[in-house]
């Protein structure tokens, strides 16, 4: 299953710098482990906030929970999870091995610029 995970770090501002750096280093290490295991697929920062959006893959919600709770920052993360399901249009496109360009040609739509091949 794929999950969209939004998290915001709520580590208290008065956390000592040494502890903060220790947690950040541990977080980076654990994230790389999750990436190597195929659990963490993509990760984005949210500009202007101490937040991320990630695409995770796990067998089920319990496995995702275990992965998220294994992060050193877990006690200070405000996490929101959305389970994702493949849209029927994606299933059709993937099954046929089609790309948007090949679909456009198959349907007889002209290419940009008015020409056709």
Buried (B, 14 or more C-beta within 10 A) or exposed (E): EBBBBBBBBEBEEEEEEEEEEEBBEEBEEBBEEBEEEEBBEEBEEEEEEEBBBBBBBBEEEEBBEEBBEEBBBBEBBEBEBEEEEEEEEEEEBEEEEBEEEEEBBEEEEEEEEEEEE
